[in-house]
Amino acid sequence: MSENAMTSAAPLRARAEIDLDALRANVRTLRAKAPGAAFMAVVKADGYGHGALACARAAVEAGAGWVGTATPEEALALRGAGVLPADVRVMCWLWTPGGPWREAVEADLDVSVSGLWDLEEVMLAAHALRKPARVQLKADTGLGRNGCQPGGDWERLVAAALEAEEGGLLRITGLWSHFACADEPGHPSVAAQLGLFREMVSYAEARGVRPEVRHIANSPATLTVPESHFDLVRPGVAMYGLSPSPQLGSAADLGLRPVMTLTAALASVKSVPGGHGVGYGHRYVTPGETTLGLVPLGYADGIPRHASGTGPVLVAGKWRTVAGRIAMDQFVVDLGGDEPGAGAEAVLFGPGDRGEPTAEDWAQAAGTIGYEIVTRIGSRVPRVYVNK
């Protein structure tokens, strides 16, 4: 898992500047929302596009005691990099049959189990290594993705896990679940899931499970549902300074600061006459004589093609809009006669301090969510870490 970090002052076609001080401040803000709970920094998908290693380190510096990933490969890369203190727990939860169970047990990862097939596979790995696995049992309380169903399935999973624990094959370190609609204030499913989670936890504990942590709170629940905090909270997107939902308020409303600023150097600035077609399909035709600026980023870099004609960009102190279609490697903005020159900075999104668009502005332009905007920025765009 490469951080793709750049420290050189050499000019770059484009860069994603990652402000690690902003990330640390966001972690402290989120920890203050749940002062009685431990903090898991979720760094899946290469830290939501920000760089998992650098962001995990910064989050731990700000007080995170756990780090979470989706896939075991992500977790193994983090642990293998040797950048996290030994007492920081690393958890992963998205497994498929035949996954790297043995490597996970060797690395002392916390692995999520949702049913008997994955319990059996991690037990086989633990038996082969003669080392107990750290296992967290996941309950499906209503999201309908991974997790064990309540009732007989949960009862069988708890019984089998306890039997394995008694045999020295594993340690049940956690009981957990995930919200479906915590980003929608007042949604009835939140209370329903909380109630069912309490019931499933109580059942497991009544049969002898003694978890280190019980957890269900994601970013929106950490911010707005204090009764969901239990022993551990798992903020993801909020740690990177994005609001989990416009319904909860903007990042600034929530006391968060966006961590990523995406910029590019204009590759071309030229004058064109009125009636000049721009881009594939000529979906934009200049209304009169103007100047066009070429931004060397496209959908191969993660710029959403759905934002063609709507994506905002700050150039020479003014908001511009993508003119025509976003192509694989580039797109055009109409500069309206301004001539900033080749190499001038185009700011696609950032915290908004300089009047630039934010990732949320791009999300609205593309009809998606801020999570997708930052996560999809590809490896061709160097991450440049500041405030390391």
Beta strands, then each sheet from edge to edge (+ up, - down):
strand 1: 14-19
strand 2: 38-42
strand 3: 66-69
strand 4: 89-92
strand 5: 110-113
strand 6: 133-138
strand 7: 170-176
strand 8: 213-217
strand 9: 232-233
strand 10: 260-265
strand 11: 268-272
strand 12: 277-278
strand 13: 284-285
strand 14: 290-295
strand 15: 312-315
strand 16: 318-323
strand 17: 331-334
strand 18: 345-349
strand 19: 383-386
sheet 1: 11+ 14- 17+ 16- 15+ 18- 10+ 1- 19-
sheet 2: 2+ 3+ 4+ 5+ 6+ 7+ 8+ 9+ 2+
sheet 3: 12+ 13-
end
